[in-house]
Amino acid sequence: MDLHPTEDQRMLEDAARRFLADRHPLGVARAAAGKPFEARLAQWREIAGQGWPALLAPPDQDGLGLGMREAWIVAEAAGRHLLSLPLAANMVLLPTLCAAGAAGQAAQWAGAVMA
């Protein structure tokens, strides 16, 4: 088993860290708990715009179709920035929703699901 990250995985990690450092630094994480729902929803839409909630969803359902290693990379970066949004839970939930018959709807679910 090769545990070294691929070039694509290193690029994903770099992109996730840069995005979170720019858009969700630790100061944002500290203030997030007191923000109104609309502000947190705007944060979620930014994350969904990266495609991360749909990372594990199959491509034929408008997901990215990546694997657990890629999900771990993004979840770890989010954890380092204390992202106070349910990203990992939605990464896992979205493929289940797609399998339940929401054909071609992963992108819509990813932008809307914040539970």
Secondary structure by P-SEA (a helix, b strand, c coil): ccccccaaaaaaaaaaaaaaaacccaaaaaacccccaaaaaaaaaaaaaacccccccccccccccccaaaaaaaaaaaaaaccccaaaaaaaaaaaaaaacccccaaaaaacccc
